[in-house]
C-alpha cells in the first residue's frame, strides 16, 4: 500500500518538475508580447480603414502604434510565466504569458474598447 503511494508521489513530482521546466523554456519574452500586440493593433486598424471616416485615424494610428507599443508595455517576469501590463489612459490591461501563449487577465480587450469609442463618435 505505501509503496504504491510512494510510486504515485514520485510520478507526480516528476510530472510537476517536467511541467515547470517546460514552462521555464516556453516563457514568452517581452519582444514576443510586443509582436503580438503589434499584430492585434494592425488587425484592428485594418478594420477601421474600411470605414472612410475613420480611415484617417487608422493611417495615423499605424505610424503611431509601433512607437507607443514600446513605451506602454511592461513585463513582470516570474521565470515560469510573465505578466505583461499595457498602460493606457483608459486603464491598465494585464496578460499572463506562459507556454508561448498570452492569456488576458480581464474580460475586456483594450483595442476593441478603443475602436468602439471612435466608432461611437461618428
DSSP file (Angstrom, degrees, kcal/mol; ACC not computed):
  #  RESIDUE AA STRUCTURE BP1 BP2  ACC     N-H-->O    O-->H-N    N-H-->O    O-->H-N    TCO  KAPPA ALPHA  PHI   PSI    X-CA   Y-CA   Z-CA
    1    1 A X     >        0   0    0      0, 0.0     4,-1.8     0, 0.0     5,-0.1   0.000 360.0 360.0 360.0 -49.9    0.0    0.0    0.0
    2    2 A X  H  >  +     0   0    0      1,-0.2     4,-2.5     2,-0.2     5,-0.2   0.829 360.0  56.0 -70.3 -31.2    2.7    2.5    1.0
    3    3 A X  H  > S+     0   0    0      2,-0.2     4,-2.1     1,-0.2    -1,-0.2   0.873 107.7  48.9 -68.7 -35.3    4.9    1.5   -1.9
    4    4 A X  H  > S+     0   0    0      2,-0.2     4,-2.3     1,-0.2    -2,-0.2   0.911 112.6  47.9 -67.5 -42.2    2.1    2.3   -4.4
    5    5 A X  H  X S+     0   0    0     -4,-1.8     4,-2.4     2,-0.2    -2,-0.2   0.908 111.2  50.8 -63.8 -42.0    1.5    5.6   -2.7
    6    6 A X  H  X S+     0   0    0     -4,-2.5     4,-2.3     1,-0.2    -1,-0.2   0.898 110.0  50.2 -61.8 -41.5    5.3    6.4   -2.8
    7    7 A X  H  X S+     0   0    0     -4,-2.1     4,-2.4     2,-0.2    -2,-0.2   0.904 110.2  49.8 -63.8 -42.5    5.3    5.5   -6.5
    8    8 A X  H  X S+     0   0    0     -4,-2.3     4,-2.6     2,-0.2    -2,-0.2   0.906 111.1  49.4 -63.8 -41.8    2.4    7.8   -7.3
    9    9 A X  H  X S+     0   0    0     -4,-2.4     4,-2.6     2,-0.2    -2,-0.2   0.903 110.9  49.9 -64.9 -41.3    4.1   10.6   -5.4
   10   10 A X  H  X S+     0   0    0     -4,-2.3     4,-2.4     2,-0.2    -2,-0.2   0.918 112.5  46.7 -63.2 -43.2    7.3   10.1   -7.3
   11   11 A X  H  X S+     0   0    0     -4,-2.4     4,-2.6     2,-0.2    -2,-0.2   0.920 113.3  49.1 -65.1 -43.4    5.5   10.1  -10.6
   12   12 A X  H  X S+     0   0    0     -4,-2.6     4,-2.5     1,-0.2    -2,-0.2   0.911 111.8  49.1 -63.0 -41.9    3.5   13.3   -9.7
   13   13 A X  H  X S+     0   0    0     -4,-2.6     4,-2.6     2,-0.2    -1,-0.2   0.917 111.7  49.0 -63.2 -43.2    6.7   15.0   -8.5
   14   14 A X  H  X S+     0   0    0     -4,-2.4     4,-2.5     2,-0.2    -2,-0.2   0.910 112.1  48.3 -62.7 -43.4    8.4   14.1  -11.8
   15   15 A X  H  X S+     0   0    0     -4,-2.6     4,-2.4     2,-0.2    -2,-0.2   0.899 112.1  49.3 -65.3 -39.9    5.5   15.3  -13.9
   16   16 A X  H  X S+     0   0    0     -4,-2.5     4,-2.5     2,-0.2    -2,-0.2   0.922 111.9  48.6 -63.7 -43.6    5.4   18.6  -11.9
   17   17 A X  H  X S+     0   0    0     -4,-2.6     4,-2.3     1,-0.2    -2,-0.2   0.906 111.4  49.9 -62.0 -42.3    9.1   19.1  -12.4
   18   18 A X  H  X S+     0   0    0     -4,-2.5     4,-2.3     2,-0.2    -2,-0.2   0.897 110.7  50.0 -63.0 -41.3    8.7   18.4  -16.1
   19   19 A X  H  X S+     0   0    0     -4,-2.4     4,-2.4     2,-0.2    -2,-0.2   0.911 111.1  48.6 -63.6 -43.8    5.9   20.9  -16.3
   20   20 A X  H  X S+     0   0    0     -4,-2.5     4,-2.2     2,-0.2    -2,-0.2   0.888 111.6  49.0 -66.1 -39.5    7.9   23.6  -14.6
   21   21 A X  H  X S+     0   0    0     -4,-2.3     4,-2.0     2,-0.2    -1,-0.2   0.915 112.3  49.1 -65.3 -42.3   10.9   23.0  -16.8
   22   22 A X  H  X S+     0   0    0     -4,-2.3     4,-1.1     1,-0.2    -2,-0.2   0.900 110.7  50.3 -62.4 -40.9    8.7   23.2  -19.9
   23   23 A X  H  < S+     0   0    0     -4,-2.4    76,-0.4     1,-0.2     4,-0.3   0.893 108.1  53.6 -64.6 -39.9    7.1   26.4  -18.6
   24   24 A X  H >< S+     0   0    0     -4,-2.2     3,-0.8     1,-0.2    -1,-0.2   0.922 111.9  43.6 -60.3 -45.3   10.6   27.9  -18.0
   25   25 A X  H 3< S+     0   0    0     -4,-2.0    -1,-0.2     1,-0.2    -2,-0.2   0.631 117.1  45.9 -80.3 -12.5   11.7   27.3  -21.5
   26   26 A X  T 3< S+     0   0    0     -4,-1.1    74,-2.0    -3,-0.3     2,-0.5   0.212  74.9 129.9-113.1  14.7    8.5   28.4  -23.1
   27   27 A X    <   -     0   0    0     -3,-0.8    71,-0.1    -4,-0.3    54,-0.1  -0.580  63.0-122.7 -67.4 116.4    8.0   31.6  -21.1
   28   28 A X        -     0   0    0     -2,-0.5    69,-0.1    73,-0.2    -1,-0.1  -0.311  22.9-126.0 -67.2 145.8    7.4   34.3  -23.8
   29   29 A X     >  -     0   0    0      1,-0.1     4,-1.9    71,-0.0     5,-0.1  -0.287  24.1-104.9 -82.3 170.5    9.8   37.2  -24.0
   30   30 A X  H  > S+     0   0    0      1,-0.2     4,-2.6     2,-0.2     5,-0.2   0.882 123.4  54.7 -61.7 -39.0    8.8   40.9  -23.9
   31   31 A X  H  > S+     0   0    0      2,-0.2     4,-2.2     1,-0.2    -1,-0.2   0.870 104.5  53.9 -64.9 -36.1    9.6   41.1  -27.7
   32   32 A X  H  > S+     0   0    0      2,-0.2     4,-1.9     1,-0.2    -1,-0.2   0.925 111.1  45.9 -60.6 -44.3    7.1   38.1  -28.3
   33   33 A X  H  X S+     0   0    0     -4,-1.9     4,-2.6     2,-0.2    -2,-0.2   0.919 111.1  51.3 -67.1 -42.9    4.4   40.1  -26.5
   34   34 A X  H  X S+     0   0    0     -4,-2.6     4,-2.7     1,-0.2    -1,-0.2   0.895 109.3  51.4 -60.8 -39.3    5.1   43.3  -28.3
   35   35 A X  H  X S+     0   0    0     -4,-2.2     4,-2.0     2,-0.2    -1,-0.2   0.898 110.2  49.4 -63.9 -39.7    5.0   41.5  -31.6
   36   36 A X  H  X S+     0   0    0     -4,-1.9     4,-2.3     2,-0.2    -2,-0.2   0.911 111.4  48.8 -64.9 -42.4    1.6   40.0  -30.7
   37   37 A X  H  X S+     0   0    0     -4,-2.6     4,-2.9     2,-0.2     5,-0.2   0.922 110.1  51.6 -63.7 -43.9    0.3   43.5  -29.6
   38   38 A X  H  X S+     0   0    0     -4,-2.7     4,-2.6     1,-0.2    -1,-0.2   0.901 109.6  50.3 -60.2 -40.2    1.5   45.0  -32.9
   39   39 A X  H  X S+     0   0    0     -4,-2.0     4,-2.2     2,-0.2    -1,-0.2   0.920 112.5  46.4 -62.8 -44.4   -0.3   42.2  -34.8
   40   40 A X  H  X S+     0   0    0     -4,-2.3     4,-2.4     2,-0.2    -2,-0.2   0.904 112.6  49.6 -65.5 -41.6   -3.5   42.9  -32.9
   41   41 A X  H  X S+     0   0    0     -4,-2.9     4,-2.7     1,-0.2     5,-0.2   0.932 111.4  49.2 -63.1 -45.1   -3.3   46.7  -33.4
   42   42 A X  H  X S+     0   0    0     -4,-2.6     4,-2.2    -5,-0.2    -1,-0.2   0.903 110.5  51.1 -61.4 -41.0   -2.7   46.2  -37.1
   43   43 A X  H  X S+     0   0    0     -4,-2.2     4,-1.3     2,-0.2    -1,-0.2   0.922 112.8  45.1 -61.8 -44.8   -5.7   43.9  -37.4
   44   44 A X  H  X S+     0   0    0     -4,-2.4     4,-1.6     1,-0.2    -2,-0.2   0.887 112.3  51.3 -68.2 -38.2   -7.9   46.4  -35.6
   45   45 A X  H  X S+     0   0    0     -4,-2.7     4,-2.0     1,-0.2    -1,-0.2   0.847 104.7  57.4 -68.3 -32.7   -6.6   49.3  -37.6
   46   46 A X  H  X S+     0   0    0     -4,-2.2     4,-0.5    -5,-0.2    -1,-0.2   0.874 105.2  51.5 -63.0 -36.0   -7.3   47.4  -40.8
   47   47 A X  H >< S+     0   0    0     -4,-1.3     3,-0.8     1,-0.2     4,-0.4   0.888 109.6  50.4 -66.0 -38.6  -10.9   47.1  -39.7
   48   48 A X  H >< S+     0   0    0     -4,-1.6     3,-1.6     1,-0.2     6,-0.3   0.860 100.2  63.1 -66.4 -35.5  -11.0   50.9  -39.2
   49   49 A X  H 3< S+     0   0    0     -4,-2.0    -1,-0.2     1,-0.3    -2,-0.2   0.670  90.3  68.2 -69.3 -14.0   -9.6   51.6  -42.6
   50   50 A X  T << S+     0   0    0     -3,-0.8     2,-0.6    -4,-0.5    -1,-0.3   0.780  88.7  74.0 -71.2 -25.7  -12.7   50.1  -44.2
   51   51 A X  S <> S-     0   0    0     -3,-1.6     4,-1.1    -4,-0.4     3,-0.4  -0.802  78.4-148.4 -89.6 118.6  -14.7   53.0  -42.8
   52   52 A X  T  4 S+     0   0    0     -2,-0.6     4,-0.4     1,-0.2     3,-0.3   0.842  96.4  51.8 -58.5 -34.3  -14.0   56.1  -44.9
   53   53 A X  T  4 S+     0   0    0      1,-0.2     3,-0.4     2,-0.1     4,-0.3   0.890 116.7  38.3 -68.4 -38.7  -14.5   58.4  -42.0
   54   54 A X  T  > S+     0   0    0     -3,-0.4     4,-2.2    -6,-0.3    -1,-0.2   0.461  89.5  91.9 -93.5  -1.7  -12.1   56.5  -39.7
   55   55 A X  H  X S+     0   0    0     -4,-1.1     4,-2.3    -3,-0.3    -1,-0.2   0.828  83.8  55.9 -64.6 -30.2   -9.5   55.7  -42.3
   56   56 A X  H  > S+     0   0    0     -3,-0.4     4,-2.2    -4,-0.4    -1,-0.2   0.923 108.5  47.3 -65.8 -43.3   -7.6   58.9  -41.5
   57   57 A X  H  > S+     0   0    0     -4,-0.3     4,-2.8     1,-0.2    -2,-0.2   0.899 110.9  53.1 -62.9 -39.9   -7.4   57.7  -37.8
   58   58 A X  H  X S+     0   0    0     -4,-2.2     4,-1.9     2,-0.2    -2,-0.2   0.907 109.3  47.3 -63.3 -42.4   -6.3   54.3  -39.0
   59   59 A X  H  X S+     0   0    0     -4,-2.3     4,-1.2     2,-0.2    -1,-0.2   0.903 115.3  45.3 -69.0 -38.5   -3.4   55.6  -41.1
   60   60 A X  H  X S+     0   0    0     -4,-2.2     4,-2.0     1,-0.2    -2,-0.2   0.890 111.3  54.5 -67.0 -38.6   -2.2   57.9  -38.3
   61   61 A X  H  X S+     0   0    0     -4,-2.8     4,-2.6     1,-0.2    -2,-0.2   0.844 101.4  57.9 -64.9 -34.6   -2.6   55.0  -35.8
   62   62 A X  H  X S+     0   0    0     -4,-1.9     4,-0.8     1,-0.2    -1,-0.2   0.913 110.8  42.3 -63.6 -42.3   -0.4   52.7  -37.9
   63   63 A X  H  X S+     0   0    0     -4,-1.2     4,-0.6     1,-0.2    -1,-0.2   0.878 119.9  44.0 -69.1 -37.3    2.5   55.2  -37.7
   64   64 A X  H  X S+     0   0    0     -4,-2.0     4,-1.9     1,-0.2    -2,-0.2   0.795 101.0  68.8 -78.1 -31.0    1.9   55.9  -34.0
   65   65 A X  H  X S+     0   0    0     -4,-2.6     4,-2.6     1,-0.2     5,-0.2   0.869  92.6  54.6 -65.9 -41.7    1.3   52.4  -32.8
   66   66 A X  H  X S+     0   0    0     -4,-0.8     4,-1.2     1,-0.2    -1,-0.2   0.921 112.5  43.9 -60.2 -43.6    4.8   50.9  -33.2
   67   67 A X  H  X S+     0   0    0     -4,-0.6     4,-1.0     1,-0.2    -1,-0.2   0.901 115.1  48.7 -67.1 -40.8    6.4   53.7  -31.1
   68   68 A X  H  X S+     0   0    0     -4,-1.9     4,-2.3     1,-0.2     3,-0.2   0.841 101.8  62.4 -71.6 -33.6    3.7   53.5  -28.5
   69   69 A X  H  X S+     0   0    0     -4,-2.6     4,-0.8     1,-0.2    -1,-0.2   0.914 104.0  49.8 -57.9 -42.3    3.8   49.7  -28.1
   70   70 A X  H  < S+     0   0    0     -4,-1.2    -1,-0.2     1,-0.2    -2,-0.2   0.841 116.7  40.9 -64.6 -32.8    7.4   50.1  -26.9
   71   71 A X  H  < S+     0   0    0     -4,-1.0    -2,-0.2    -3,-0.2    -1,-0.2   0.727 113.4  49.8 -90.0 -22.9    6.5   52.7  -24.4
   72   72 A X  H  < S+     0   0    0     -4,-2.3    15,-2.7    14,-0.1     2,-0.5   0.527  93.7  81.4 -97.5  -6.3    3.3   51.4  -23.0
   73   73 A X  E  <  +A   86   0A   0     -4,-0.8     2,-0.3    13,-0.2    13,-0.2  -0.863  48.7 176.9-111.2 132.7    4.2   47.8  -22.2
   74   74 A X  E     -A   85   0A   0     11,-2.2    11,-2.6    -2,-0.5     2,-0.4  -0.902  15.4-145.0-125.1 159.2    6.0   46.5  -19.1
   75   75 A X  E     -A   84   0A   0     -2,-0.3     2,-0.6     9,-0.2     9,-0.2  -0.980   8.0-163.0-129.3 135.4    6.8   42.9  -18.1
   76   76 A X  E     -A   83   0A   0      7,-2.8     7,-2.6    -2,-0.4     2,-0.4  -0.971  22.6-152.3-112.6 113.8    7.0   41.3  -14.7
   77   77 A X  E     +A   82   0A   0     -2,-0.6     5,-0.2     5,-0.2    -2,-0.0  -0.736  26.2 172.9 -95.7 133.4    8.9   38.0  -15.1
   78   78 A X        -     0   0    0      3,-2.7     2,-2.6    -2,-0.4     4,-0.2   0.027  48.3-120.1-120.9  23.6    8.3   35.1  -12.8
   79   79 A X  S    S+     0   0    0      1,-0.2   -52,-0.2     2,-0.1     3,-0.1  -0.231 109.0  46.7  69.0 -48.6   10.6   32.6  -14.7
   80   80 A X  S    S+     0   0    0     -2,-2.6    19,-0.3     1,-0.2     2,-0.3   0.577 130.9   1.3 -97.2  -9.3    7.9   30.1  -15.5
   81   81 A X        -     0   0    0     17,-0.1    -3,-2.7   -54,-0.1     2,-0.3  -0.955  67.2-141.5-159.7 170.7    5.5   32.8  -16.6
   82   82 A X  E     -AB  77  97A   0     15,-2.1    15,-3.5    -2,-0.3     2,-0.5  -0.981   7.8-140.4-139.3 152.0    5.3   36.5  -17.1
   83   83 A X  E     -AB  76  96A   0     -7,-2.6    -7,-2.8    -2,-0.3     2,-0.4  -0.972  18.4-160.6-113.5 125.4    2.7   39.2  -16.6
   84   84 A X  E     -AB  75  95A   0     11,-3.0    11,-2.3    -2,-0.5     2,-0.5  -0.883   2.8-159.8-107.1 134.6    2.6   41.9  -19.2
   85   85 A X  E     -AB  74  94A   0    -11,-2.6   -11,-2.2    -2,-0.4     2,-0.6  -0.965   6.8-161.0-119.5 125.8    0.9   45.2  -18.5
   86   86 A X  E     -AB  73  93A   0      7,-3.1     7,-2.3    -2,-0.5     2,-0.8  -0.933  14.7-152.8-102.3 116.6   -0.3   47.6  -21.2
   87   87 A X  E     + B   0  92A   0    -15,-2.7     2,-0.3    -2,-0.6     5,-0.2  -0.807  25.5 164.2 -97.1 106.3   -0.7   51.1  -19.6
   88   88 A X  E >   - B   0  91A   0      3,-1.7     3,-1.8    -2,-0.8    -2,-0.0  -0.795  50.9-111.6-116.1 159.5   -3.4   53.1  -21.4
   89   89 A X  T 3  S+     0   0    0     -2,-0.3     3,-0.1     1,-0.3    -1,-0.1   0.809 119.2  56.5 -59.7 -28.0   -5.3   56.2  -20.3
   90   90 A X  T 3  S-     0   0    0      1,-0.3    -1,-0.3    20,-0.0     2,-0.2   0.525 127.7 -70.9 -82.2  -4.5   -8.4   54.1  -20.1
   91   91 A X  E <   -B   88   0A   0     -3,-1.8    -3,-1.7     2,-0.0     2,-0.3  -0.699  56.8 -65.2 138.1 170.4   -6.8   51.8  -17.6
   92   92 A X  E     -B   87   0A   0     -2,-0.2     2,-0.4    -5,-0.2    -5,-0.2  -0.721  38.8-158.4 -92.4 142.7   -4.2   49.1  -17.3
   93   93 A X  E     -B   86   0A   0     -7,-2.3    -7,-3.1    -2,-0.3     2,-0.4  -0.985   8.4-158.9-123.4 129.5   -4.6   45.8  -19.1
   94   94 A X  E     -B   85   0A   0     -2,-0.4    11,-2.8    -9,-0.2     2,-0.4  -0.850   8.3-173.3-115.2 145.8   -2.8   42.7  -18.0
   95   95 A X  E     -BC  84 104A   0    -11,-2.3   -11,-3.0    -2,-0.4     2,-0.5  -0.993  19.0-137.3-134.1 139.9   -1.9   39.4  -19.8
   96   96 A X  E     -BC  83 103A   0      7,-3.1     7,-3.1    -2,-0.4     2,-0.6  -0.865  17.8-157.4 -96.2 126.8   -0.3   36.3  -18.5
   97   97 A X  E     +BC  82 102A   0    -15,-3.5   -15,-2.1    -2,-0.5     2,-0.3  -0.925  29.0 142.7-107.8 121.2    2.3   34.8  -20.8
   98   98 A X  E >   + C   0 101A   0      3,-2.4     3,-1.8    -2,-0.6   -71,-0.2  -0.978  63.4   9.4-155.7 143.3    3.0   31.1  -20.4
   99   99 A X  T 3  S-     0   0    0    -76,-0.4   -72,-0.2   -19,-0.3     3,-0.1   0.850 128.2 -61.8  54.5  37.8    3.9   28.3  -22.8
  100  100 A X  T 3  S+     0   0    0    -74,-2.0     2,-0.3     1,-0.2    -1,-0.3   0.667 116.6 109.1  64.2  19.9    4.3   30.8  -25.6
  101  101 A X  E <   -C   98   0A   0     -3,-1.8    -3,-2.4   -75,-0.2     2,-0.5  -0.941  61.6-139.7-125.8 147.7    0.6   31.9  -25.3
  102  102 A X  E     -C   97   0A   0     -2,-0.3     2,-0.5    -5,-0.2    -5,-0.2  -0.936  14.4-166.5-111.9 125.5   -0.9   35.1  -23.9
  103  103 A X  E     -C   96   0A   0     -7,-3.1    -7,-3.1    -2,-0.5     2,-0.1  -0.942  21.0-127.2-112.3 122.3   -4.0   34.9  -21.7
  104  104 A X  E     -C   95   0A   0     -2,-0.5    -9,-0.2    -9,-0.2     5,-0.1  -0.447   9.1-155.4 -67.4 140.0   -5.9   38.1  -20.9
  105  105 A X  S    S+     0   0    0    -11,-2.8     2,-0.3    -2,-0.1   -10,-0.1   0.193  77.1  51.0-100.1  14.8   -6.5   38.7  -17.2
  106  106 A X  S    S-     0   0    0    -12,-0.3    -2,-0.0     2,-0.1   -13,-0.0  -0.952  82.0-123.5-142.6 161.9   -9.5   40.9  -17.8
  107  107 A X  S    S+     0   0    0     -2,-0.3     2,-0.3     2,-0.0    -3,-0.1   0.763  87.1  79.6 -77.0 -25.0  -12.7   40.4  -19.9
  108  108 A X  S    S-     0   0    0     -3,-0.0     2,-0.6     4,-0.0    -2,-0.1  -0.672  71.0-140.4 -95.3 135.5  -12.3   43.5  -22.0
  109  109 A X     >  -     0   0    0     -2,-0.3     4,-2.0     1,-0.1     3,-0.2  -0.831  12.2-148.0 -89.1 120.8  -10.0   43.8  -25.0
  110  110 A X  H  > S+     0   0    0     -2,-0.6     4,-2.2     1,-0.2    -1,-0.1   0.850  96.0  53.1 -61.6 -34.4   -8.4   47.3  -24.9
  111  111 A X  H  > S+     0   0    0      2,-0.2     4,-2.6     1,-0.2    -1,-0.2   0.902 108.1  50.0 -68.3 -39.0   -8.2   47.6  -28.6
  112  112 A X  H  > S+     0   0    0      2,-0.2     4,-2.7     1,-0.2    -2,-0.2   0.894 110.8  49.9 -65.5 -38.3  -11.9   46.8  -29.0
  113  113 A X  H  X S+     0   0    0     -4,-2.0     4,-1.9     2,-0.2    -2,-0.2   0.916 111.6  48.7 -64.1 -42.4  -12.8   49.4  -26.4
  114  114 A X  H  X S+     0   0    0     -4,-2.2     4,-1.7     2,-0.2    -2,-0.2   0.929 113.7  46.0 -62.0 -47.3  -10.6   52.0  -28.2
  115  115 A X  H  X S+     0   0    0     -4,-2.6     4,-2.5     1,-0.2     5,-0.2   0.919 111.2  52.0 -63.5 -44.7  -12.2   51.2  -31.6
  116  116 A X  H  X S+     0   0    0     -4,-2.7     4,-1.7     1,-0.2    -1,-0.2   0.852 106.1  55.5 -62.5 -34.7  -15.7   51.3  -30.2
  117  117 A X  H  < S+     0   0    0     -4,-1.9     4,-0.4     1,-0.2    -1,-0.2   0.933 112.1  42.0 -62.9 -45.4  -15.0   54.7  -28.7
  118  118 A X  H >< S+     0   0    0     -4,-1.7     3,-0.8     1,-0.2     4,-0.5   0.846 112.5  53.4 -72.4 -33.5  -14.0   56.1  -32.1
  119  119 A X  H >< S+     0   0    0     -4,-2.5     3,-0.7     1,-0.2    -1,-0.2   0.814 103.8  57.6 -70.7 -27.7  -16.9   54.4  -33.9
  120  120 A X  T 3< S+     0   0    0     -4,-1.7    -1,-0.2    -5,-0.2    -2,-0.2   0.647  95.4  67.5 -74.7 -13.7  -19.3   55.9  -31.4
  121  121 A X  T <         0   0    0     -3,-0.8    -1,-0.2    -4,-0.4    -2,-0.2   0.724 360.0 360.0 -79.9 -21.6  -18.2   59.4  -32.4
  122  122 A X    <         0   0    0     -3,-0.7    -1,-0.2    -4,-0.5    -2,-0.2   0.462 360.0 360.0-114.8 360.0  -19.5   59.4  -35.9
